[in-house]
Amino acid sequence: MRTILPAVALLALAACSPSSDDKKAAEPPLVSAPPAPTVLKPPKANIPAGDYVLDKSHASLVFKVSHLGFSSYTAAFARFDAKLRFDQNNPVASAVEATIDPKSLTLPSPPPGFLADLIGPQWLNTSAYPSITFRSTRIEVTGPDTGKVTGDLTLHGVTKPVTLDVTYNGGYQGHPMDPNARVGFSAKGVFKRSDFGIAFGVPAPGTTMGVGDEVEVQIEAEFSGPPLVNAPPAPTAG
């Protein structure tokens, strides 16, 4: 009896289940899905062309080098400046110049004497080379908001070309609380420090025992430009 009851139950379920023909009849006819709506980006603001200066409160200059192959040692420069000639409608006509104070090197938890070593003769040698400069020589557009900026980097008394991959983050013409045009960029690049005469500690070929030759640079920068047209007058002190 126990073996018969499950079999009877299965037969009853099978009888109640719709056949494949019944399923076809019950299913509604296929209807083509409506096309997905087209998403259009809003047009870019009409950012005025002209001369822009770096907003130092919204800028950073960070670099990384390999440490023994175990991690990327990260440091930054605290004092730097830049000026930009900007034309959103003709990017290749734009240009940028930057100056860095190498003595402003900022390190994460440096051991005693380490900062002095890095700005000393074996590394940056800031007493002999008190500034680092970059002057753009060519701009190549690679996408709607991307480009390559090639320029002359002068470091440790040596000048060589370096190319930065740049993303234009957008901008505006200004508003009452910030009555000047503003634009922002992110940039990154890589160069070999040995090309600039700073080869101390570079690992032997085939090893990572030392400080990497390649220096990775990461830049975030906002620039302030021409004043907003018809900007309201600044409030006066009562």
ZIGIFEN-V982042 format. One record per helix or strand. SS is the DSSP state (2 for helix, 1 for strand). FROM is the first residue (numbers start at 1). TO is the last residue. If there is no record, write none. Layout:
# ZIGIFEN-V982042
ss:SS from:FROM to:TO
ss:SS from:FROM to:TO
This chain:
# ZIGIFEN-V982042
ss:2 from:2 to:16
ss:2 from:20 to:26
ss:1 from:50 to:67
ss:1 from:71 to:77
ss:1 from:80 to:86
ss:2 from:91 to:93
ss:1 from:95 to:100
ss:2 from:102 to:104
ss:1 from:105 to:107
ss:2 from:114 to:118
ss:1 from:132 to:143
ss:1 from:146 to:155
ss:1 from:158 to:172
ss:1 from:175 to:175
ss:1 from:178 to:178
ss:1 from:180 to:192
ss:2 from:193 to:196
ss:1 from:211 to:211
ss:1 from:214 to:227
